[in-house]
Amino acid sequence: MKKNLSIILSLMALAGVVILAVLWWCRSVSLTAVSLDTFIGVMVGMVGILVTFAVGWQIINALEIKSKLAEIERLKTEINEQHSQIEQIAARSAYDAAVNRSYTLHKIGEYIKAFASTLEAIQYCLQIDEYEDLDILLHNLKANATGSHNLFCHESDNELIVKADAAVRQSPKYAMIKDRYEDAVREYTKFPKHVIKDKK
């Protein structure tokens, strides 16, 4: 509609110029017959028409901008929903990987690494709302903490534990696991761990 209106106005202006050029060329209109009152009246009428066109043009622009803004808001909502879904999928994948890793490490007796992986699993579990798994994870955390006594802790495992522990404690859902979680962490820290630097 906006393009059509632009074409129509352009054609009207072009037609007006052509008509005035033809009239001037043929000298069919005598300029001496135009009085000051007639000239002012014509000018006021032209200004009124131009103002009407300008106001109409602004109204069309405002309506178009309003529709574009509504479309942008709709797209923004869709993008936010997709972003939330992607975050949930990523958290679910990280959760599954951490759970599998913790079980494997527990079976081979790597209790400190298993403790770190279980902490990670709890961190992602709180993000994806898998509450039924929390009970098992907290039980495994305590078991891995008990098994970690008198073991050496690698620097990378220690960093992972500190990072995951901070993320769990900052979760808005931390209150519902606080007692059992802190009990498992106390069990882990009951005996100081000697931290070994990783080989580069």
Secondary structure, 3 states (H helix, E strand, C coil): CHHHHHHHHHHHHHHHHHHHHHHHHHCCCCHHHCCHHHHHHHHHHHHHHHHHHHHHHHHHHHHHHHHHHHHHHHHHHHHHHHHHHHHHHHHHHHHHHHHHHHHHHHHCCCHHHHHHHHHHHHHHHHHHCCHHHHHHHHHHHHHHHHHCCCCCEEHHHHHHHHHHHHHHHHCCCHHHCHHHHHHHHHHHHCCCCCEECCCC
